[in-house]
Amino acid sequence: MSKSFLDVYIRVSTTEQKKDGNSLAVQEDMGKRVAKKLGLVSRLHNEGARSSTIQFRPRLEDLKYDIRSGLVKNLWVIDSSRMFRDITDSLLFRRDYLEKHKINLYEGETATKIDFDTPSHRFTYNVLSASKQLENEERQNKSIQGKLYKLRKFSPKKPVFLGGTPLFGYEPIDKLWTINKEESKWVKYMFDAYEKGKSTIEIKHHLDKEGVEPRRTENGLWNVATLQKMLRNKSYTGIHQQYIKKVQESFSYKVPKIITIGQFNRVQKLV
């Protein structure tokens, strides 16, 4: 029965890419069309917006488990870079999953089958994997250079937003940190309630009951650890810190404030 499925793995690296030509919707639709072309039933594994280098990818780990369990025989990705962090990751996946469990791997809109039976095909796969890694590294370097330019040139004058998922309570408008009026009310509630003696569990239950949705949760419910992290986030006082690990440089600049420094300091004694 497992041979009747085409397991479709989709991922974008950032929330911005949800809207581009390789968006999640585009990948999902393409995977369905490929499955139909191959006479298979599409089975989706949606990783969402996650970095391949710094974030754990639960859907990929589930997929690996299914492969080991014999539940997967046909696999499709828009390109192999969606699955792998680097060339080493690519080669290990090929050896430990694709070849070991005899998985049929298809790529792209044309449903090109990657054949590992001949040395020439294995070589081509390795070269393409290395090429994708180089492209990713160059893209990351350009992204970091762009962030550094914006931080050095603009952050002393305005609250530049560098991309990614905005902090709850804010939204990016014209690439600047801007207060989200509705969410900021709930940020104030969190700090006020905690300062008055409510626990993070009580705050969580209230937010869930009121239908306030947090960032990055599949079930739409709040996590206590997330609330504790927010209560420690100094950005809400109007001072945002940005650390660029690649160059080990830290920037501190002003953003619109939601709470006072005094309240933040009082809450820190309670967290």
Stockholm file with secondary structure:
# STOCKHOLM 1.0

chainA/1-271         MSKSFLDVYIRVSTTEQKKDGNSLAVQEDMGKRVAKKLGLVSRLHNEGARSSTIQFRPRLEDLKYDIRSGLVKNLWVIDSSRMFRDITDSLLFRRDYLEKHKINLYEGETATKIDFDTPSHRFTYNVLSASKQLENEERQNKSIQGKLYKLRKFSPKKPVFLGGTPLFGYEPIDKLWTINKEESKWVKYMFDAYEKGKSTIEIKHHLDKEGVEPRRTENGLWNVATLQKMLRNKSYTGIHQQYIKKVQESFSYKVPKIITIGQFNRVQKLV
#=GR chainA/1-271 SS CGGGEEEEEEEESSSGGGGSTTCHHHHHHHHHHHHHHHTCEEEEEEEEECCTTTSCCHHHHHHHHHHHTTCCSEEEESSGGGTCSSHHHHHHHIIIIIITTTCEEEETTTTEEECCSSHHHHHHHHHHHHHHHHHHHHHHHHHHHHHHHHHHHHTTTSCBCCSSSCCTTEEEETTEEEECHHHHHHHHHHHHHHHTTCCHHHHHHHHHHTTCCCSSCSSSCCCHHHHHHHHTCGGGGTEEEEEETTTTEEEEEECCCSSCHHHHHHHHTTC
#=GC SS_cons         CGGGEEEEEEEESSSGGGGSTTCHHHHHHHHHHHHHHHTCEEEEEEEEECCTTTSCCHHHHHHHHHHHTTCCSEEEESSGGGTCSSHHHHHHHIIIIIITTTCEEEETTTTEEECCSSHHHHHHHHHHHHHHHHHHHHHHHHHHHHHHHHHHHHTTTSCBCCSSSCCTTEEEETTEEEECHHHHHHHHHHHHHHHTTCCHHHHHHHHHHTTCCCSSCSSSCCCHHHHHHHHTCGGGGTEEEEEETTTTEEEEEECCCSSCHHHHHHHHTTC
//
